[in-house]
Amino acid sequence: MVGDILNAAFDLYKAHWRYLITFALAFYLVASSITLVLTIAFGARGAFGGALILLIGIFWLTGALVEAVADIRDGKSDLSVGDTFAKVWPKVWTLLGASVLAGLGIAAGLLLLIVPGLIFFTWWALIPPAIVLEHKGVFDSFGRSRELVRGNAWNVFGILIITYLLSSVISGVIRAIFKSLPDYAGAYIADVIGGSLVAPFSALAITLMYFRLAEAESPAPPAPPVEPVAS
């Protein structure tokens, strides 16, 4: 499963990279610009305000990318970037609430014994698709994600780790390229470019994993009756 999903994610990324990167680029240009202006104008308080805006926006972007990936699975995009963001906007606060609770739970698990945090990280990986595609509420999305992951935890964990490592390497390379620029400028450019390249692939992996597991839980259609052989 791990190889199949990652290969499918790479294939969709290559086929629709302009469309997917447009989502992330539009978001990061606006959100990072606001954060940069607030930081320059108000220092630490501005940076904190910008971080809150970025936090809320990230969940909007995640939801939009999940919706976009679901849209292009048939090989074409039926929704524009603006339409997709607008469609997901009513779910932003649900995404935010669920993600904050999940983040606190995972962080607590990592601080205590590490392993519980990794387990929660795996169990709750499919919260965004559950909210966006199945319209689950904050607490229902936890149960739905756990239900989908049950019996496939190692596969899900493997995809998450590989995706995280790939994203970290790409982000690190981009930050190194712009390291010589002034702090604000370098961080701004690296965030915009790195986020725009990495976020779509992460969303692809998570959403394709969701569809694979959701389709696998559907019962197989009954076999047709066997016609008696005429003697």
C-alpha positions as CSV (number, residue, x, y, z in Angstrom):
1,M,0.0,0.0,0.0
2,V,2.8,2.5,0.9
3,G,4.5,2.3,-2.4
4,D,1.2,2.4,-4.4
5,I,0.0,5.5,-2.6
6,L,3.3,7.4,-2.9
7,N,3.6,6.5,-6.6
8,A,0.0,7.7,-7.2
9,A,0.7,10.9,-5.3
10,F,3.8,11.5,-7.4
11,D,1.9,10.8,-10.6
12,L,-0.9,13.2,-9.6
13,Y,1.6,15.9,-8.5
14,K,3.4,15.7,-11.9
15,A,0.2,15.8,-13.8
16,H,-1.5,18.6,-11.9
17,W,1.4,20.5,-10.3
18,R,0.4,23.9,-11.7
19,Y,-3.1,23.5,-10.3
20,L,-2.1,22.2,-6.9
21,I,0.8,24.6,-6.4
22,T,-1.5,27.5,-7.3
23,F,-3.5,26.8,-4.1
24,A,-0.5,26.8,-1.8
25,L,1.2,29.7,-3.5
26,A,-1.9,31.9,-3.3
27,F,-2.2,31.1,0.4
28,Y,1.5,31.5,1.3
29,L,1.9,34.8,-0.6
30,V,-0.9,36.4,1.3
31,A,-0.4,34.8,4.8
32,S,3.4,35.1,4.8
33,S,3.2,38.7,3.5
34,I,0.8,39.6,6.4
35,T,3.1,37.9,8.9
36,L,6.2,39.7,7.5
37,V,4.5,43.1,7.6
38,L,3.2,42.6,11.2
39,T,6.6,41.4,12.4
40,I,8.4,44.4,10.9
41,A,5.9,46.9,12.2
42,F,5.2,45.5,15.7
43,G,8.1,43.2,16.5
44,A,7.3,40.2,18.7
45,R,3.7,41.1,19.1
46,G,3.3,41.4,15.4
47,A,5.0,38.0,14.9
48,F,2.6,36.4,17.3
49,G,-0.4,37.9,15.6
50,G,1.0,36.8,12.2
51,A,1.5,33.3,13.6
52,L,-2.1,33.1,14.7
53,I,-3.3,34.2,11.2
54,L,-1.0,31.6,9.6
55,L,-2.2,28.9,11.9
56,I,-5.9,29.4,11.0
57,G,-4.9,29.8,7.3
58,I,-3.0,26.5,7.3
59,F,-6.1,24.6,8.2
60,W,-8.0,26.4,5.4
61,L,-5.3,25.5,3.0
62,T,-5.2,21.9,4.1
63,G,-8.9,21.6,3.6
64,A,-8.8,23.2,0.2
65,L,-6.0,20.9,-0.9
66,V,-7.9,17.8,0.3
67,E,-10.9,19.1,-1.7
68,A,-8.7,19.8,-4.7
69,V,-7.1,16.3,-4.6
70,A,-10.6,14.7,-4.5
71,D,-11.5,16.9,-7.5
72,I,-8.6,15.8,-9.7
73,R,-8.8,12.0,-9.0
74,D,-10.8,11.6,-12.3
75,G,-8.0,13.3,-14.2
76,K,-9.4,16.8,-14.5
77,S,-10.2,19.8,-12.2
78,D,-13.9,20.9,-12.1
79,L,-13.5,23.6,-9.4
80,S,-11.4,26.8,-9.7
81,V,-9.0,27.7,-6.9
82,G,-11.4,30.4,-5.6
83,D,-14.4,28.0,-5.7
84,T,-12.5,25.4,-3.8
85,F,-11.4,27.8,-1.0
86,A,-14.9,29.1,-0.8
87,K,-16.3,25.6,-0.5
88,V,-14.0,24.7,2.4
89,W,-14.3,28.0,4.2
90,P,-17.4,26.9,6.3
91,K,-15.3,24.0,7.7
92,V,-12.3,26.1,8.7
93,W,-13.2,26.3,12.4
94,T,-14.0,22.6,12.5
95,L,-10.6,21.9,11.0
96,L,-8.9,24.3,13.4
97,G,-10.6,22.8,16.5
98,A,-9.9,19.2,15.6
99,S,-6.3,20.0,14.6
100,V,-5.6,21.9,17.8
101,L,-7.0,19.1,19.9
102,A,-5.0,16.5,17.9
103,G,-1.9,18.5,18.2
104,L,-2.2,18.8,21.9
105,G,-2.8,15.1,22.3
106,I,0.1,14.1,20.0
107,A,2.4,16.6,21.8
108,A,1.4,15.2,25.2
109,G,2.0,11.7,24.0
110,L,5.4,12.5,22.7
111,L,6.4,14.3,25.9
112,L,5.3,11.4,28.1
113,L,6.6,8.3,26.4
114,I,7.1,9.2,22.7
115,V,5.3,6.0,21.5
116,P,1.7,7.2,22.5
117,G,2.4,10.4,20.5
118,L,3.3,8.4,17.4
119,I,0.2,6.2,17.8
120,F,-2.0,9.3,18.1
121,F,-0.2,10.8,15.1
122,T,-1.1,7.7,13.1
123,W,-4.7,7.3,14.4
124,W,-5.6,10.9,13.7
125,A,-3.9,11.3,10.3
126,L,-7.2,11.3,8.4
127,I,-9.0,13.9,10.4
128,P,-8.8,16.6,7.6
129,P,-10.4,14.3,4.9
130,A,-13.0,13.1,7.4
131,I,-14.1,16.7,8.0
132,V,-13.9,18.0,4.4
133,L,-15.2,15.0,2.5
134,E,-17.5,13.4,5.0
135,H,-18.6,16.6,6.8
136,K,-17.7,15.2,10.3
137,G,-17.7,17.4,13.3
138,V,-14.7,18.0,15.5
139,F,-15.1,15.0,17.8
140,D,-16.6,12.7,15.2
141,S,-13.6,13.2,12.9
142,F,-11.3,11.6,15.5
143,G,-13.5,8.4,15.6
144,R,-13.8,8.3,11.9
145,S,-10.0,8.6,11.3
146,R,-9.4,5.9,13.9
147,E,-12.0,3.7,12.2
148,L,-10.3,4.0,8.8
149,V,-6.8,3.5,10.2
150,R,-7.7,0.4,12.2
151,G,-5.9,-2.7,10.8
152,N,-3.7,-0.5,8.6
153,A,-1.7,1.5,11.1
154,W,1.8,0.4,9.9
155,N,1.0,1.4,6.3
156,V,-0.4,4.7,7.4
157,F,2.5,5.4,9.7
158,G,5.0,4.5,6.9
159,I,3.3,6.9,4.5
160,L,3.3,9.7,7.1
161,I,7.0,9.2,8.0
162,I,8.2,9.0,4.3
163,T,6.1,12.1,3.4
164,Y,7.4,14.0,6.4
165,L,11.0,13.1,5.6
166,L,10.6,14.1,1.9
167,S,9.0,17.4,2.9
168,S,11.7,18.1,5.5
169,V,14.5,17.6,3.0
170,I,12.9,19.8,0.4
171,S,12.2,22.6,2.9
172,G,15.7,22.3,4.3
173,V,17.3,22.6,0.8
174,I,15.2,25.7,0.0
175,R,16.0,27.4,3.3
176,A,19.7,26.7,2.7
177,I,19.5,28.3,-0.8
178,F,18.2,31.6,0.7
179,K,20.2,31.5,3.9
180,S,22.5,34.4,2.7
181,L,19.6,36.8,2.5
182,P,18.6,39.0,5.5
183,D,16.6,37.1,8.1
184,Y,13.1,38.4,7.3
185,A,13.6,38.2,3.5
186,G,15.2,34.7,3.6
187,A,12.5,33.3,5.9
188,Y,9.7,34.9,3.8
189,I,11.0,33.5,0.5
190,A,11.8,30.1,1.9
191,D,8.3,29.8,3.5
192,V,6.5,30.8,0.3
193,I,8.5,28.5,-2.0
194,G,8.9,25.6,0.4
195,G,5.3,25.7,1.5
196,S,4.0,25.9,-2.0
197,L,6.0,22.9,-3.2
198,V,5.6,20.7,-0.1
199,A,2.0,21.2,1.0
200,P,0.3,19.8,-2.1
201,F,2.3,16.6,-2.0
202,S,1.5,16.1,1.7
203,A,-2.2,16.6,1.0
204,L,-2.0,14.2,-2.0
205,A,-0.6,11.4,0.2
206,I,-3.1,11.9,3.0
207,T,-6.2,12.2,0.7
208,L,-5.2,9.3,-1.5
209,M,-4.7,7.2,1.7
210,Y,-8.1,8.2,2.9
211,F,-9.8,7.1,-0.4
212,R,-7.9,3.8,-0.4
213,L,-9.0,2.9,3.1
214,A,-12.5,4.2,2.7
215,E,-13.0,2.2,-0.5
216,A,-11.5,-0.9,1.2
217,E,-14.1,-0.9,4.0
218,S,-17.0,-1.0,1.5
219,P,-18.4,-4.5,1.3
220,A,-17.8,-6.3,-1.9
221,P,-20.8,-6.8,-4.2
222,P,-22.4,-10.3,-3.9
223,A,-21.3,-12.8,-6.4
224,P,-23.7,-13.6,-9.2
225,P,-25.7,-16.9,-8.7
226,V,-24.2,-19.9,-10.4
227,E,-26.4,-21.2,-13.2
228,P,-27.0,-25.0,-13.0
229,V,-25.4,-27.0,-15.7
230,A,-27.9,-28.7,-18.0
231,S,-27.5,-32.4,-18.0
